[in-house]
Amino acid sequence: MAKEEIKKLIEKSKKELDGSYDGFVKSIEADLKSFKKKTLDKI
């Protein structure tokens, strides 16, 4: 493979991983908010 092809693949992978990470963080934040609300409702 040429260096340019490898660079493009790495950049594409990085963008996909960044997107997945952001989605994961948002999901965890939403779960925490939901958990807090349920806990406060029980109290």
ZAZA-869446 format. One record per residue: x, y, z of N, C-alpha, C in turn; residue number from 0; residue in three letters. Coordinates in Angstrom, 2 decimals. Atoms other than C-alpha are relative to their C-alpha. Layout:
BEGIN
PT     npx     npy     npz    capx    capy    capz     cpx     cpy     cpz num residu
PT       X       Y       Z       X       Y       Z       X       Y       Z NUM    ALA
...
END
This chain:
BEGIN
PT     npx     npy     npz    capx    capy    capz     cpx     cpy     cpz num residu
PT    0.84   -1.19    0.00    0.00    0.00    0.00    0.88    1.25    0.00   0    MET
PT   -0.72   -1.27    0.02    1.10    3.50   -0.66   -0.23    0.75    1.31   1    ALA
PT    0.13   -0.78   -1.24    1.66    5.90    2.21   -1.28    0.80    0.03   2    LYS
PT    1.22   -0.81    0.06   -1.22    8.06    1.04   -1.24   -0.82    0.32   3    GLU
PT    1.15    0.86   -0.27   -3.65    5.14    1.12   -0.09   -0.30    1.50   4    GLU
PT   -0.03    0.29   -1.42   -2.57    4.28    4.65   -0.45    1.21    0.80   5    ILE
PT    0.42   -1.22   -0.70   -2.98    7.90    5.77   -1.50    0.19   -0.10   6    LYS
PT    1.44   -0.16    0.18   -6.51    8.00    4.30   -0.77   -0.99    0.87   7    LYS
PT    0.68    1.00   -0.82   -7.47    4.77    6.04    0.06    0.36    1.48   8    LEU
PT   -0.15   -0.39   -1.40   -6.12    6.01    9.36   -0.93    1.17    0.33   9    ILE
PT    0.88   -1.16   -0.23   -7.99    9.32    9.04   -1.46   -0.43    0.05  10    GLU
PT    1.39    0.48    0.02  -11.22    7.51    8.16   -0.32   -0.75    1.29  11    LYS
PT    0.20    0.76   -1.24  -10.83    5.15   11.12   -0.10    0.93    1.20  12    SER
PT    0.03   -0.95   -1.12  -10.12    8.06   13.45   -1.34    0.71    0.07  13    LYS
PT    1.29   -0.69    0.01  -13.28    9.87   12.35   -1.11   -0.92    0.50  14    LYS
PT    1.02    0.95   -0.44  -15.36    6.73   12.87    0.10   -0.24    1.50  15    GLU
PT   -0.18    0.21   -1.43  -13.87    6.13   16.31   -0.45    1.21    0.81  16    LEU
PT    0.43   -1.22   -0.69  -14.43    9.75   17.33   -1.52    0.06    0.06  17    ASP
PT    1.46   -0.01    0.04  -18.06    9.48   16.25   -0.59   -1.03    0.96  18    GLY
PT    0.47    1.05   -0.90  -18.53    6.23   18.15    0.20    0.42    1.45  19    SER
PT   -0.30   -0.46   -1.36  -16.90    7.73   21.25   -1.02    1.04    0.46  20    TYR
PT    0.97   -1.04   -0.35  -19.18   10.77   21.17   -1.37   -0.61    0.27  21    ASP
PT    1.28    0.68   -0.20  -22.23    8.53   20.82   -0.03   -0.75    1.32  22    GLY
PT   -0.11    0.75   -1.25  -21.04    6.39   23.72   -0.11    0.92    1.20  23    PHE
PT    0.03   -0.96   -1.11  -20.50    9.41   25.97   -1.43    0.52    0.19  24    VAL
PT    1.37   -0.51   -0.09  -23.97   10.78   25.18   -0.93   -1.05    0.58  25    LYS
PT    0.82    1.09   -0.52  -25.52    7.39   25.89    0.19   -0.17    1.50  26    SER
PT   -0.28    0.13   -1.44  -23.81    7.14   29.28   -0.61    1.16    0.77  27    ILE
PT    0.58   -1.17   -0.67  -24.88   10.69   30.19   -1.51   -0.14    0.11  28    GLU
PT    1.45    0.18   -0.02  -28.47    9.89   29.27   -0.40   -1.05    1.03  29    ALA
PT    0.28    1.04   -1.00  -28.38    6.72   31.37    0.13    0.54    1.41  30    ASP
PT   -0.20   -0.56   -1.34  -27.03    8.63   34.36   -1.14    0.93    0.38  31    LEU
PT    1.12   -0.90   -0.28  -29.74   11.29   34.08   -1.25   -0.80    0.33  32    LYS
PT    1.17    0.85   -0.22  -32.39    8.59   33.86    0.08   -0.67    1.37  33    SER
PT   -0.20    0.64   -1.30  -30.94    6.78   36.88   -0.23    0.97    1.14  34    PHE
PT    0.19   -1.01   -1.04  -30.83    9.99   38.93   -1.48    0.31    0.18  35    LYS
PT    1.41   -0.34   -0.06  -34.44   10.79   38.06   -0.79   -1.14    0.68  36    LYS
PT    0.71    1.14   -0.60  -35.65    7.28   38.95    0.29   -0.10    1.49  37    LYS
PT   -0.38    0.06   -1.41  -33.73    7.37   42.22   -0.71    1.08    0.80  38    THR
PT    0.68   -1.08   -0.71  -35.15   10.75   43.20   -1.51   -0.24    0.09  39    LEU
PT    1.42    0.29   -0.04  -38.66    9.62   42.30   -0.34   -1.03    1.08  40    ASP
PT    0.23    1.02   -1.03  -38.32    6.64   44.65    0.09    0.58    1.40  41    LYS
PT   -0.20   -0.61   -1.33  -37.24    8.87   47.53   -1.13    0.91    0.30  42    ILE
END
